[in-house]
């Protein structure tokens, strides 16, 4: 399983929307938009877990730099928190 970081998302994006988009290239194990605790509003980024590294690589090459709702989205390998 490979986790991808999805950044610069429109604030209207949902976890279901992310799942739907990324399922175009493979099996999505999970999709999560990160939200502010107090307001529940999206912070503009999220994470996708793809089933295989091959699918993750395909997702990066296909979706990195795409425009959604007027925003250029970043898709990359997720880095571990330090």
PyMOL commands that set and color helices and strands:
alter all, ss='L'
color gray80, all
select helices_A, chain A and resi 15-22+53-63
alter helices_A, ss='H'
color red, helices_A
select strands_A, chain A and resi 2-7+28-35+42-50+67-68+71-72+74-77
alter strands_A, ss='S'
color yellow, strands_A
deselect
rebuild
show_as cartoon
